[in-house]
């Protein structure tokens, strides 16, 4: 099983990226799940999405829907803007 966490800010496409990753794995015949975790739905607010895929669909079933704490892959998409620039 592969577990992925994607961190970013609202509006960067973090939830869409996680959903696309899960849809691609599902289309390929794997068991998969993706779920976001965020507070207020505002642009720029912190967003975390988690996705897990069972690549051995015959022998591996995803039986839990908990947060992922020790993922195989992490992706961070934070952008810091310089307040001095125009």
PDB file with SEQRES, HELIX, SHEET and CRYST1 records, atoms N, CA, C and O in Angstrom:
SEQRES   1 A   86  UNK UNK UNK UNK UNK UNK UNK UNK UNK UNK UNK UNK UNK          
SEQRES   2 A   86  UNK UNK UNK UNK UNK UNK UNK UNK UNK UNK UNK UNK UNK          
SEQRES   3 A   86  UNK UNK UNK UNK UNK UNK UNK UNK UNK UNK UNK UNK UNK          
SEQRES   4 A   86  UNK UNK UNK UNK UNK UNK UNK UNK UNK UNK UNK UNK UNK          
SEQRES   5 A   86  UNK UNK UNK UNK UNK UNK UNK UNK UNK UNK UNK UNK UNK          
SEQRES   6 A   86  UNK UNK UNK UNK UNK UNK UNK UNK UNK UNK UNK UNK UNK          
SEQRES   7 A   86  UNK UNK UNK UNK UNK UNK UNK UNK                              
HELIX    1 AA1 UNK A   14  UNK A   27  1                                  14    
SHEET    1 AA1 4 UNK A  31  UNK A  38  0                                        
SHEET    2 AA1 4 UNK A  46  UNK A  54 -1                                        
SHEET    3 AA1 4 UNK A   2  UNK A   9 -1                                        
SHEET    4 AA1 4 UNK A  73  UNK A  76  1                                        
CRYST1    1.000    1.000    1.000  90.00  90.00  90.00 P 1           1          
ATOM      1  N   UNK A   1       0.850  -1.172   0.000  1.00  0.00           N  
ATOM      2  CA  UNK A   1       0.000   0.000   0.000  1.00  0.00           C  
ATOM      3  C   UNK A   1       0.900   1.240   0.000  1.00  0.00           C  
ATOM      4  O   UNK A   1       1.907   1.304   0.704  1.00  0.00           O  
ATOM      5  N   UNK A   2       0.508   2.201  -0.798  1.00  0.00           N  
ATOM      6  CA  UNK A   2       1.240   3.464  -0.875  1.00  0.00           C  
ATOM      7  C   UNK A   2       0.357   4.553  -0.290  1.00  0.00           C  
ATOM      8  O   UNK A   2      -0.813   4.679  -0.651  1.00  0.00           O  
ATOM      9  N   UNK A   3       0.930   5.343   0.619  1.00  0.00           N  
ATOM     10  CA  UNK A   3       0.203   6.440   1.235  1.00  0.00           C  
ATOM     11  C   UNK A   3       0.896   7.750   0.912  1.00  0.00           C  
ATOM     12  O   UNK A   3       2.119   7.857   1.002  1.00  0.00           O  
ATOM     13  N   UNK A   4       0.103   8.751   0.533  1.00  0.00           N  
ATOM     14  CA  UNK A   4       0.627  10.047   0.084  1.00  0.00           C  
ATOM     15  C   UNK A   4      -0.053  11.155   0.866  1.00  0.00           C  
ATOM     16  O   UNK A   4      -1.266  11.120   1.074  1.00  0.00           O  
ATOM     17  N   UNK A   5       0.725  12.142   1.301  1.00  0.00           N  
ATOM     18  CA  UNK A   5       0.185  13.361   1.913  1.00  0.00           C  
ATOM     19  C   UNK A   5       0.610  14.535   1.049  1.00  0.00           C  
ATOM     20  O   UNK A   5       1.771  14.635   0.653  1.00  0.00           O  
ATOM     21  N   UNK A   6      -0.335  15.428   0.757  1.00  0.00           N  
ATOM     22  CA  UNK A   6      -0.037  16.633  -0.019  1.00  0.00           C  
ATOM     23  C   UNK A   6      -0.468  17.827   0.822  1.00  0.00           C  
ATOM     24  O   UNK A   6      -1.634  17.950   1.197  1.00  0.00           O  
ATOM     25  N   UNK A   7       0.484  18.700   1.111  1.00  0.00           N  
ATOM     26  CA  UNK A   7       0.222  19.906   1.895  1.00  0.00           C  
ATOM     27  C   UNK A   7       0.258  21.110   0.975  1.00  0.00           C  
ATOM     28  O   UNK A   7       1.066  21.154   0.047  1.00  0.00           O  
ATOM     29  N   UNK A   8      -0.588  22.069   1.211  1.00  0.00           N  
ATOM     30  CA  UNK A   8      -0.583  23.279   0.393  1.00  0.00           C  
ATOM     31  C   UNK A   8      -1.487  24.338   0.967  1.00  0.00           C  
ATOM     32  O   UNK A   8      -1.849  24.303   2.143  1.00  0.00           O  
ATOM     33  N   UNK A   9      -1.842  25.267   0.132  1.00  0.00           N  
ATOM     34  CA  UNK A   9      -2.730  26.362   0.496  1.00  0.00           C  
ATOM     35  C   UNK A   9      -3.973  26.307  -0.382  1.00  0.00           C  
ATOM     36  O   UNK A   9      -3.917  25.846  -1.522  1.00  0.00           O  
ATOM     37  N   UNK A  10      -5.094  26.780   0.157  1.00  0.00           N  
ATOM     38  CA  UNK A  10      -6.335  26.792  -0.591  1.00  0.00           C  
ATOM     39  C   UNK A  10      -6.195  27.540  -1.904  1.00  0.00           C  
ATOM     40  O   UNK A  10      -5.699  28.667  -1.927  1.00  0.00           O  
ATOM     41  N   UNK A  11      -6.622  26.932  -2.988  1.00  0.00           N  
ATOM     42  CA  UNK A  11      -6.533  27.549  -4.305  1.00  0.00           C  
ATOM     43  C   UNK A  11      -5.376  27.045  -5.136  1.00  0.00           C  
ATOM     44  O   UNK A  11      -5.273  27.398  -6.311  1.00  0.00           O  
ATOM     45  N   UNK A  12      -4.486  26.220  -4.560  1.00  0.00           N  
ATOM     46  CA  UNK A  12      -3.335  25.706  -5.302  1.00  0.00           C  
ATOM     47  C   UNK A  12      -3.631  24.399  -6.035  1.00  0.00           C  
ATOM     48  O   UNK A  12      -2.785  23.914  -6.786  1.00  0.00           O  
ATOM     49  N   UNK A  13      -4.798  23.829  -5.835  1.00  0.00           N  
ATOM     50  CA  UNK A  13      -5.148  22.593  -6.518  1.00  0.00           C  
ATOM     51  C   UNK A  13      -4.723  21.338  -5.781  1.00  0.00           C  
ATOM     52  O   UNK A  13      -4.595  20.276  -6.389  1.00  0.00           O  
ATOM     53  N   UNK A  14      -4.502  21.448  -4.477  1.00  0.00           N  
ATOM     54  CA  UNK A  14      -4.048  20.307  -3.687  1.00  0.00           C  
ATOM     55  C   UNK A  14      -5.118  19.208  -3.648  1.00  0.00           C  
ATOM     56  O   UNK A  14      -4.798  18.033  -3.833  1.00  0.00           O  
ATOM     57  N   UNK A  15      -6.362  19.569  -3.413  1.00  0.00           N  
ATOM     58  CA  UNK A  15      -7.454  18.585  -3.369  1.00  0.00           C  
ATOM     59  C   UNK A  15      -7.657  17.961  -4.755  1.00  0.00           C  
ATOM     60  O   UNK A  15      -7.865  16.752  -4.867  1.00  0.00           O  
ATOM     61  N   UNK A  16      -7.599  18.766  -5.785  1.00  0.00           N  
ATOM     62  CA  UNK A  16      -7.739  18.255  -7.155  1.00  0.00           C  
ATOM     63  C   UNK A  16      -6.616  17.288  -7.487  1.00  0.00           C  
ATOM     64  O   UNK A  16      -6.862  16.252  -8.105  1.00  0.00           O  
ATOM     65  N   UNK A  17      -5.385  17.602  -7.090  1.00  0.00           N  
ATOM     66  CA  UNK A  17      -4.245  16.711  -7.357  1.00  0.00           C  
ATOM     67  C   UNK A  17      -4.429  15.370  -6.671  1.00  0.00           C  
ATOM     68  O   UNK A  17      -4.159  14.327  -7.266  1.00  0.00           O  
ATOM     69  N   UNK A  18      -4.886  15.384  -5.426  1.00  0.00           N  
ATOM     70  CA  UNK A  18      -5.128  14.142  -4.698  1.00  0.00           C  
ATOM     71  C   UNK A  18      -6.247  13.332  -5.342  1.00  0.00           C  
ATOM     72  O   UNK A  18      -6.135  12.113  -5.470  1.00  0.00           O  
ATOM     73  N   UNK A  19      -7.318  13.994  -5.746  1.00  0.00           N  
ATOM     74  CA  UNK A  19      -8.424  13.307  -6.413  1.00  0.00           C  
ATOM     75  C   UNK A  19      -7.986  12.697  -7.743  1.00  0.00           C  
ATOM     76  O   UNK A  19      -8.373  11.573  -8.065  1.00  0.00           O  
ATOM     77  N   UNK A  20      -7.190  13.422  -8.509  1.00  0.00           N  
ATOM     78  CA  UNK A  20      -6.711  12.904  -9.789  1.00  0.00           C  
ATOM     79  C   UNK A  20      -5.805  11.698  -9.596  1.00  0.00           C  
ATOM     80  O   UNK A  20      -5.868  10.743 -10.370  1.00  0.00           O  
ATOM     81  N   UNK A  21      -4.963  11.737  -8.570  1.00  0.00           N  
ATOM     82  CA  UNK A  21      -4.095  10.610  -8.268  1.00  0.00           C  
ATOM     83  C   UNK A  21      -4.916   9.372  -7.913  1.00  0.00           C  
ATOM     84  O   UNK A  21      -4.617   8.266  -8.363  1.00  0.00           O  
ATOM     85  N   UNK A  22      -5.958   9.574  -7.098  1.00  0.00           N  
ATOM     86  CA  UNK A  22      -6.830   8.456  -6.718  1.00  0.00           C  
ATOM     87  C   UNK A  22      -7.626   7.939  -7.920  1.00  0.00           C  
ATOM     88  O   UNK A  22      -7.772   6.728  -8.087  1.00  0.00           O  
ATOM     89  N   UNK A  23      -8.140   8.844  -8.757  1.00  0.00           N  
ATOM     90  CA  UNK A  23      -8.907   8.419  -9.939  1.00  0.00           C  
ATOM     91  C   UNK A  23      -8.044   7.640 -10.920  1.00  0.00           C  
ATOM     92  O   UNK A  23      -8.507   6.670 -11.521  1.00  0.00           O  
ATOM     93  N   UNK A  24      -6.799   8.055 -11.085  1.00  0.00           N  
ATOM     94  CA  UNK A  24      -5.895   7.347 -11.990  1.00  0.00           C  
ATOM     95  C   UNK A  24      -5.619   5.939 -11.483  1.00  0.00           C  
ATOM     96  O   UNK A  24      -5.598   4.993 -12.269  1.00  0.00           O  
ATOM     97  N   UNK A  25      -5.408   5.789 -10.175  1.00  0.00           N  
ATOM     98  CA  UNK A  25      -5.165   4.465  -9.608  1.00  0.00           C  
ATOM     99  C   UNK A  25      -6.417   3.596  -9.718  1.00  0.00           C  
ATOM    100  O   UNK A  25      -6.317   2.409 -10.030  1.00  0.00           O  
ATOM    101  N   UNK A  26      -7.599   4.176  -9.466  1.00  0.00           N  
ATOM    102  CA  UNK A  26      -8.852   3.429  -9.559  1.00  0.00           C  
ATOM    103  C   UNK A  26      -9.110   2.970 -10.996  1.00  0.00           C  
ATOM    104  O   UNK A  26      -9.528   1.835 -11.226  1.00  0.00           O  
ATOM    105  N   UNK A  27      -8.860   3.852 -11.953  1.00  0.00           N  
ATOM    106  CA  UNK A  27      -9.040   3.516 -13.366  1.00  0.00           C  
ATOM    107  C   UNK A  27      -8.113   2.376 -13.779  1.00  0.00           C  
ATOM    108  O   UNK A  27      -8.435   1.581 -14.662  1.00  0.00           O  
ATOM    109  N   UNK A  28      -6.951   2.315 -13.118  1.00  0.00           N  
ATOM    110  CA  UNK A  28      -5.978   1.260 -13.404  1.00  0.00           C  
ATOM    111  C   UNK A  28      -6.313  -0.041 -12.679  1.00  0.00           C  
ATOM    112  O   UNK A  28      -5.602  -1.034 -12.836  1.00  0.00           O  
ATOM    113  N   UNK A  29      -7.400  -0.049 -11.878  1.00  0.00           N  
ATOM    114  CA  UNK A  29      -7.861  -1.282 -11.242  1.00  0.00           C  
ATOM    115  C   UNK A  29      -7.423  -1.473  -9.808  1.00  0.00           C  
ATOM    116  O   UNK A  29      -7.488  -2.591  -9.296  1.00  0.00           O  
ATOM    117  N   UNK A  30      -6.982  -0.426  -9.142  1.00  0.00           N  
ATOM    118  CA  UNK A  30      -6.518  -0.534  -7.757  1.00  0.00           C  
ATOM    119  C   UNK A  30      -7.563   0.007  -6.795  1.00  0.00           C  
ATOM    120  O   UNK A  30      -8.366   0.870  -7.150  1.00  0.00           O  
ATOM    121  N   UNK A  31      -7.542  -0.516  -5.560  1.00  0.00           N  
ATOM    122  CA  UNK A  31      -8.364   0.057  -4.500  1.00  0.00           C  
ATOM    123  C   UNK A  31      -7.696   1.347  -4.057  1.00  0.00           C  
ATOM    124  O   UNK A  31      -6.476   1.392  -3.895  1.00  0.00           O  
ATOM    125  N   UNK A  32      -8.486   2.399  -3.859  1.00  0.00           N  
ATOM    126  CA  UNK A  32      -7.900   3.690  -3.499  1.00  0.00           C  
ATOM    127  C   UNK A  32      -8.890   4.535  -2.716  1.00  0.00           C  
ATOM    128  O   UNK A  32     -10.100   4.316  -2.782  1.00  0.00           O  
ATOM    129  N   UNK A  33      -8.367   5.501  -1.978  1.00  0.00           N  
ATOM    130  CA  UNK A  33      -9.204   6.485  -1.302  1.00  0.00           C  
ATOM    131  C   UNK A  33      -8.409   7.780  -1.172  1.00  0.00           C  
ATOM    132  O   UNK A  33      -7.186   7.766  -1.029  1.00  0.00           O  
ATOM    133  N   UNK A  34      -9.120   8.880  -1.225  1.00  0.00           N  
ATOM    134  CA  UNK A  34      -8.509  10.200  -1.069  1.00  0.00           C  
ATOM    135  C   UNK A  34      -9.462  11.050  -0.249  1.00  0.00           C  
ATOM    136  O   UNK A  34     -10.675  11.010  -0.453  1.00  0.00           O  
ATOM    137  N   UNK A  35      -8.911  11.818   0.678  1.00  0.00           N  
ATOM    138  CA  UNK A  35      -9.757  12.680   1.485  1.00  0.00           C  
ATOM    139  C   UNK A  35      -8.973  13.902   1.935  1.00  0.00           C  
ATOM    140  O   UNK A  35      -7.794  13.804   2.274  1.00  0.00           O  
ATOM    141  N   UNK A  36      -9.637  15.061   1.938  1.00  0.00           N  
ATOM    142  CA  UNK A  36      -8.977  16.298   2.363  1.00  0.00           C  
ATOM    143  C   UNK A  36      -9.201  16.563   3.847  1.00  0.00           C  
ATOM    144  O   UNK A  36     -10.092  15.993   4.476  1.00  0.00           O  
ATOM    145  N   UNK A  37      -8.372  17.436   4.381  1.00  0.00           N  
ATOM    146  CA  UNK A  37      -8.528  17.910   5.750  1.00  0.00           C  
ATOM    147  C   UNK A  37      -8.183  19.394   5.752  1.00  0.00           C  
ATOM    148  O   UNK A  37      -7.041  19.777   5.501  1.00  0.00           O  
ATOM    149  N   UNK A  38      -9.177  20.217   6.034  1.00  0.00           N  
ATOM    150  CA  UNK A  38      -8.932  21.657   6.052  1.00  0.00           C  
ATOM    151  C   UNK A  38      -9.923  22.326   6.980  1.00  0.00           C  
ATOM    152  O   UNK A  38     -10.964  21.760   7.311  1.00  0.00           O  
ATOM    153  N   UNK A  39      -9.593  23.526   7.392  1.00  0.00           N  
ATOM    154  CA  UNK A  39     -10.470  24.295   8.265  1.00  0.00           C  
ATOM    155  C   UNK A  39     -11.453  25.096   7.441  1.00  0.00           C  
ATOM    156  O   UNK A  39     -12.262  24.541   6.698  1.00  0.00           O  
ATOM    157  N   UNK A  40     -11.375  26.403   7.582  1.00  0.00           N  
ATOM    158  CA  UNK A  40     -12.287  27.261   6.816  1.00  0.00           C  
ATOM    159  C   UNK A  40     -11.913  27.219   5.342  1.00  0.00           C  
ATOM    160  O   UNK A  40     -10.733  27.183   4.992  1.00  0.00           O  
ATOM    161  N   UNK A  41     -12.913  27.224   4.492  1.00  0.00           N  
ATOM    162  CA  UNK A  41     -12.685  27.137   3.050  1.00  0.00           C  
ATOM    163  C   UNK A  41     -12.440  28.531   2.498  1.00  0.00           C  
ATOM    164  O   UNK A  41     -13.349  29.192   1.995  1.00  0.00           O  
ATOM    165  N   UNK A  42     -11.192  28.958   2.606  1.00  0.00           N  
ATOM    166  CA  UNK A  42     -10.802  30.279   2.102  1.00  0.00           C  
ATOM    167  C   UNK A  42      -9.522  30.144   1.303  1.00  0.00           C  
ATOM    168  O   UNK A  42      -8.692  29.279   1.579  1.00  0.00           O  
ATOM    169  N   UNK A  43      -9.373  30.989   0.329  1.00  0.00           N  
ATOM    170  CA  UNK A  43      -8.154  30.993  -0.464  1.00  0.00           C  
ATOM    171  C   UNK A  43      -6.973  31.319   0.434  1.00  0.00           C  
ATOM    172  O   UNK A  43      -7.009  32.278   1.204  1.00  0.00           O  
ATOM    173  N   UNK A  44      -5.930  30.516   0.327  1.00  0.00           N  
ATOM    174  CA  UNK A  44      -4.718  30.748   1.097  1.00  0.00           C  
ATOM    175  C   UNK A  44      -4.660  30.031   2.429  1.00  0.00           C  
ATOM    176  O   UNK A  44      -3.610  30.025   3.070  1.00  0.00           O  
ATOM    177  N   UNK A  45      -5.744  29.430   2.864  1.00  0.00           N  
ATOM    178  CA  UNK A  45      -5.737  28.701   4.132  1.00  0.00           C  
ATOM    179  C   UNK A  45      -5.026  27.356   3.956  1.00  0.00           C  
ATOM    180  O   UNK A  45      -5.056  26.787   2.864  1.00  0.00           O  
ATOM    181  N   UNK A  46      -4.388  26.839   5.008  1.00  0.00           N  
ATOM    182  CA  UNK A  46      -3.691  25.547   4.905  1.00  0.00           C  
ATOM    183  C   UNK A  46      -4.637  24.402   4.553  1.00  0.00           C  
ATOM    184  O   UNK A  46      -5.748  24.306   5.075  1.00  0.00           O  
ATOM    185  N   UNK A  47      -4.169  23.536   3.653  1.00  0.00           N  
ATOM    186  CA  UNK A  47      -4.949  22.376   3.206  1.00  0.00           C  
ATOM    187  C   UNK A  47      -4.040  21.154   3.258  1.00  0.00           C  
ATOM    188  O   UNK A  47      -2.867  21.229   2.892  1.00  0.00           O  
ATOM    189  N   UNK A  48      -4.582  20.041   3.709  1.00  0.00           N  
ATOM    190  CA  UNK A  48      -3.879  18.767   3.722  1.00  0.00           C  
ATOM    191  C   UNK A  48      -4.776  17.745   3.047  1.00  0.00           C  
ATOM    192  O   UNK A  48      -5.951  17.625   3.395  1.00  0.00           O  
ATOM    193  N   UNK A  49      -4.240  17.012   2.090  1.00  0.00           N  
ATOM    194  CA  UNK A  49      -4.995  15.907   1.499  1.00  0.00           C  
ATOM    195  C   UNK A  49      -4.189  14.629   1.675  1.00  0.00           C  
ATOM    196  O   UNK A  49      -2.958  14.642   1.681  1.00  0.00           O  
ATOM    197  N   UNK A  50      -4.903  13.542   1.814  1.00  0.00           N  
ATOM    198  CA  UNK A  50      -4.270  12.241   1.992  1.00  0.00           C  
ATOM    199  C   UNK A  50      -4.857  11.268   0.981  1.00  0.00           C  
ATOM    200  O   UNK A  50      -6.056  11.287   0.704  1.00  0.00           O  
ATOM    201  N   UNK A  51      -4.000  10.421   0.438  1.00  0.00           N  
ATOM    202  CA  UNK A  51      -4.433   9.448  -0.560  1.00  0.00           C  
ATOM    203  C   UNK A  51      -3.709   8.150  -0.280  1.00  0.00           C  
ATOM    204  O   UNK A  51      -2.501   8.144  -0.039  1.00  0.00           O  
ATOM    205  N   UNK A  52      -4.442   7.050  -0.311  1.00  0.00           N  
ATOM    206  CA  UNK A  52      -3.798   5.735  -0.176  1.00  0.00           C  
ATOM    207  C   UNK A  52      -4.285   4.830  -1.296  1.00  0.00           C  
ATOM    208  O   UNK A  52      -5.452   4.859  -1.685  1.00  0.00           O  
ATOM    209  N   UNK A  53      -3.359   4.026  -1.804  1.00  0.00           N  
ATOM    210  CA  UNK A  53      -3.661   3.122  -2.914  1.00  0.00           C  
ATOM    211  C   UNK A  53      -3.126   1.740  -2.591  1.00  0.00           C  
ATOM    212  O   UNK A  53      -1.964   1.591  -2.214  1.00  0.00           O  
ATOM    213  N   UNK A  54      -3.966   0.734  -2.737  1.00  0.00           N  
ATOM    214  CA  UNK A  54      -3.560  -0.664  -2.590  1.00  0.00           C  
ATOM    215  C   UNK A  54      -3.239  -1.185  -3.986  1.00  0.00           C  
ATOM    216  O   UNK A  54      -4.140  -1.378  -4.801  1.00  0.00           O  
ATOM    217  N   UNK A  55      -1.961  -1.412  -4.262  1.00  0.00           N  
ATOM    218  CA  UNK A  55      -1.566  -1.819  -5.605  1.00  0.00           C  
ATOM    219  C   UNK A  55      -1.765  -3.303  -5.870  1.00  0.00           C  
ATOM    220  O   UNK A  55      -1.822  -3.719  -7.027  1.00  0.00           O  
ATOM    221  N   UNK A  56      -1.871  -4.106  -4.819  1.00  0.00           N  
ATOM    222  CA  UNK A  56      -2.156  -5.529  -4.991  1.00  0.00           C  
ATOM    223  C   UNK A  56      -3.637  -5.732  -4.687  1.00  0.00           C  
ATOM    224  O   UNK A  56      -3.996  -6.194  -3.605  1.00  0.00           O  
ATOM    225  N   UNK A  57      -4.486  -5.388  -5.638  1.00  0.00           N  
ATOM    226  CA  UNK A  57      -5.939  -5.372  -5.420  1.00  0.00           C  
ATOM    227  C   UNK A  57      -6.499  -6.744  -5.056  1.00  0.00           C  
ATOM    228  O   UNK A  57      -7.534  -6.824  -4.394  1.00  0.00           O  
ATOM    229  N   UNK A  58      -5.843  -7.819  -5.470  1.00  0.00           N  
ATOM    230  CA  UNK A  58      -6.347  -9.163  -5.169  1.00  0.00           C  
ATOM    231  C   UNK A  58      -6.144  -9.521  -3.694  1.00  0.00           C  
ATOM    232  O   UNK A  58      -6.961 -10.240  -3.118  1.00  0.00           O  
ATOM    233  N   UNK A  59      -5.074  -9.031  -3.081  1.00  0.00           N  
ATOM    234  CA  UNK A  59      -4.733  -9.426  -1.718  1.00  0.00           C  
ATOM    235  C   UNK A  59      -4.784  -8.284  -0.711  1.00  0.00           C  
ATOM    236  O   UNK A  59      -4.644  -8.517   0.490  1.00  0.00           O  
ATOM    237  N   UNK A  60      -4.977  -7.081  -1.170  1.00  0.00           N  
ATOM    238  CA  UNK A  60      -4.889  -5.923  -0.289  1.00  0.00           C  
ATOM    239  C   UNK A  60      -6.161  -5.096  -0.392  1.00  0.00           C  
ATOM    240  O   UNK A  60      -6.538  -4.664  -1.481  1.00  0.00           O  
ATOM    241  N   UNK A  61      -6.815  -4.877   0.724  1.00  0.00           N  
ATOM    242  CA  UNK A  61      -8.034  -4.077   0.770  1.00  0.00           C  
ATOM    243  C   UNK A  61      -7.832  -2.971   1.791  1.00  0.00           C  
ATOM    244  O   UNK A  61      -7.266  -3.208   2.858  1.00  0.00           O  
ATOM    245  N   UNK A  62      -8.280  -1.783   1.481  1.00  0.00           N  
ATOM    246  CA  UNK A  62      -8.176  -0.664   2.410  1.00  0.00           C  
ATOM    247  C   UNK A  62      -9.348  -0.775   3.384  1.00  0.00           C  
ATOM    248  O   UNK A  62     -10.504  -0.611   2.997  1.00  0.00           O  
ATOM    249  N   UNK A  63      -9.040  -1.053   4.641  1.00  0.00           N  
ATOM    250  CA  UNK A  63     -10.082  -1.283   5.636  1.00  0.00           C  
ATOM    251  C   UNK A  63     -10.228  -0.135   6.622  1.00  0.00           C  
ATOM    252  O   UNK A  63     -11.003  -0.245   7.572  1.00  0.00           O  
ATOM    253  N   UNK A  64      -9.528   0.932   6.429  1.00  0.00           N  
ATOM    254  CA  UNK A  64      -9.567   2.034   7.382  1.00  0.00           C  
ATOM    255  C   UNK A  64      -9.558   3.352   6.637  1.00  0.00           C  
ATOM    256  O   UNK A  64      -9.099   3.433   5.497  1.00  0.00           O  
ATOM    257  N   UNK A  65     -10.065   4.375   7.285  1.00  0.00           N  
ATOM    258  CA  UNK A  65     -10.131   5.698   6.658  1.00  0.00           C  
ATOM    259  C   UNK A  65      -9.565   6.771   7.573  1.00  0.00           C  
ATOM    260  O   UNK A  65     -10.108   7.871   7.672  1.00  0.00           O  
ATOM    261  N   UNK A  66      -8.470   6.437   8.238  1.00  0.00           N  
ATOM    262  CA  UNK A  66      -7.875   7.362   9.204  1.00  0.00           C  
ATOM    263  C   UNK A  66      -6.855   8.276   8.531  1.00  0.00           C  
ATOM    264  O   UNK A  66      -6.471   8.064   7.380  1.00  0.00           O  
ATOM    265  N   UNK A  67      -6.427   9.288   9.267  1.00  0.00           N  
ATOM    266  CA  UNK A  67      -5.370  10.168   8.783  1.00  0.00           C  
ATOM    267  C   UNK A  67      -4.106   9.360   8.534  1.00  0.00           C  
ATOM    268  O   UNK A  67      -3.875   8.327   9.162  1.00  0.00           O  
ATOM    269  N   UNK A  68      -3.303   9.844   7.619  1.00  0.00           N  
ATOM    270  CA  UNK A  68      -2.025   9.208   7.302  1.00  0.00           C  
ATOM    271  C   UNK A  68      -0.935   9.989   8.016  1.00  0.00           C  
ATOM    272  O   UNK A  68      -0.772  11.188   7.792  1.00  0.00           O  
ATOM    273  N   UNK A  69      -0.186   9.303   8.881  1.00  0.00           N  
ATOM    274  CA  UNK A  69       0.862   9.969   9.653  1.00  0.00           C  
ATOM    275  C   UNK A  69       2.260   9.627   9.149  1.00  0.00           C  
ATOM    276  O   UNK A  69       3.172  10.443   9.282  1.00  0.00           O  
ATOM    277  N   UNK A  70       2.448   8.454   8.582  1.00  0.00           N  
ATOM    278  CA  UNK A  70       3.761   8.027   8.079  1.00  0.00           C  
ATOM    279  C   UNK A  70       3.631   7.638   6.614  1.00  0.00           C  
ATOM    280  O   UNK A  70       3.582   6.455   6.276  1.00  0.00           O  
ATOM    281  N   UNK A  71       3.577   8.631   5.760  1.00  0.00           N  
ATOM    282  CA  UNK A  71       3.374   8.393   4.327  1.00  0.00           C  
ATOM    283  C   UNK A  71       4.684   8.041   3.633  1.00  0.00           C  
ATOM    284  O   UNK A  71       5.770   8.362   4.116  1.00  0.00           O  
ATOM    285  N   UNK A  72       4.556   7.373   2.490  1.00  0.00           N  
ATOM    286  CA  UNK A  72       5.724   7.076   1.661  1.00  0.00           C  
ATOM    287  C   UNK A  72       6.152   8.294   0.856  1.00  0.00           C  
ATOM    288  O   UNK A  72       7.320   8.425   0.490  1.00  0.00           O  
ATOM    289  N   UNK A  73       5.207   9.182   0.583  1.00  0.00           N  
ATOM    290  CA  UNK A  73       5.499  10.359  -0.236  1.00  0.00           C  
ATOM    291  C   UNK A  73       4.825  11.579   0.362  1.00  0.00           C  
ATOM    292  O   UNK A  73       3.644  11.546   0.709  1.00  0.00           O  
ATOM    293  N   UNK A  74       5.581  12.646   0.476  1.00  0.00           N  
ATOM    294  CA  UNK A  74       5.057  13.928   0.948  1.00  0.00           C  
ATOM    295  C   UNK A  74       5.253  14.957  -0.155  1.00  0.00           C  
ATOM    296  O   UNK A  74       6.270  14.943  -0.848  1.00  0.00           O  
ATOM    297  N   UNK A  75       4.298  15.833  -0.316  1.00  0.00           N  
ATOM    298  CA  UNK A  75       4.422  16.922  -1.276  1.00  0.00           C  
ATOM    299  C   UNK A  75       3.988  18.211  -0.596  1.00  0.00           C  
ATOM    300  O   UNK A  75       2.898  18.288  -0.030  1.00  0.00           O  
ATOM    301  N   UNK A  76       4.842  19.214  -0.656  1.00  0.00           N  
ATOM    302  CA  UNK A  76       4.536  20.505  -0.053  1.00  0.00           C  
ATOM    303  C   UNK A  76       4.452  21.553  -1.151  1.00  0.00           C  
ATOM    304  O   UNK A  76       5.354  21.652  -1.983  1.00  0.00           O  
ATOM    305  N   UNK A  77       3.383  22.334  -1.163  1.00  0.00           N  
ATOM    306  CA  UNK A  77       3.172  23.336  -2.196  1.00  0.00           C  
ATOM    307  C   UNK A  77       2.928  24.706  -1.582  1.00  0.00           C  
ATOM    308  O   UNK A  77       1.993  25.406  -1.972  1.00  0.00           O  
ATOM    309  N   UNK A  78       3.751  25.084  -0.640  1.00  0.00           N  
ATOM    310  CA  UNK A  78       3.597  26.396  -0.015  1.00  0.00           C  
ATOM    311  C   UNK A  78       4.303  27.450  -0.856  1.00  0.00           C  
ATOM    312  O   UNK A  78       5.360  27.189  -1.432  1.00  0.00           O  
ATOM    313  N   UNK A  79       3.732  28.607  -0.923  1.00  0.00           N  
ATOM    314  CA  UNK A  79       4.342  29.733  -1.614  1.00  0.00           C  
ATOM    315  C   UNK A  79       4.374  30.914  -0.663  1.00  0.00           C  
ATOM    316  O   UNK A  79       3.349  31.293  -0.096  1.00  0.00           O  
ATOM    317  N   UNK A  80       5.538  31.487  -0.493  1.00  0.00           N  
ATOM    318  CA  UNK A  80       5.675  32.665   0.344  1.00  0.00           C  
ATOM    319  C   UNK A  80       5.887  33.864  -0.568  1.00  0.00           C  
ATOM    320  O   UNK A  80       6.724  33.824  -1.469  1.00  0.00           O  
ATOM    321  N   UNK A  81       5.142  34.910  -0.338  1.00  0.00           N  
ATOM    322  CA  UNK A  81       5.248  36.103  -1.178  1.00  0.00           C  
ATOM    323  C   UNK A  81       6.007  37.189  -0.422  1.00  0.00           C  
ATOM    324  O   UNK A  81       5.803  37.390   0.775  1.00  0.00           O  
ATOM    325  N   UNK A  82       6.872  37.875  -1.129  1.00  0.00           N  
ATOM    326  CA  UNK A  82       7.601  38.993  -0.558  1.00  0.00           C  
ATOM    327  C   UNK A  82       6.682  40.205  -0.492  1.00  0.00           C  
ATOM    328  O   UNK A  82       6.158  40.644  -1.516  1.00  0.00           O  
ATOM    329  N   UNK A  83       6.484  40.745   0.700  1.00  0.00           N  
ATOM    330  CA  UNK A  83       5.573  41.870   0.851  1.00  0.00           C  
ATOM    331  C   UNK A  83       6.139  43.161   0.247  1.00  0.00           C  
ATOM    332  O   UNK A  83       5.406  44.134   0.072  1.00  0.00           O  
ATOM    333  N   UNK A  84       7.426  43.172  -0.069  1.00  0.00           N  
ATOM    334  CA  UNK A  84       8.056  44.361  -0.649  1.00  0.00           C  
ATOM    335  C   UNK A  84       7.892  44.435  -2.168  1.00  0.00           C  
ATOM    336  O   UNK A  84       8.028  45.511  -2.751  1.00  0.00           O  
ATOM    337  N   UNK A  85       7.603  43.304  -2.815  1.00  0.00           N  
ATOM    338  CA  UNK A  85       7.519  43.303  -4.275  1.00  0.00           C  
ATOM    339  C   UNK A  85       6.174  43.850  -4.747  1.00  0.00           C  
ATOM    340  O   UNK A  85       5.182  43.834  -4.018  1.00  0.00           O  
ATOM    341  N   UNK A  86       6.170  44.333  -5.991  1.00  0.00           N  
ATOM    342  CA  UNK A  86       4.940  44.899  -6.577  1.00  0.00           C  
ATOM    343  C   UNK A  86       4.278  43.913  -7.478  1.00  0.00           C  
ATOM    344  O   UNK A  86       3.233  44.211  -8.057  1.00  0.00           O  
TER     345      UNK A  86                                                      
END                                                                             
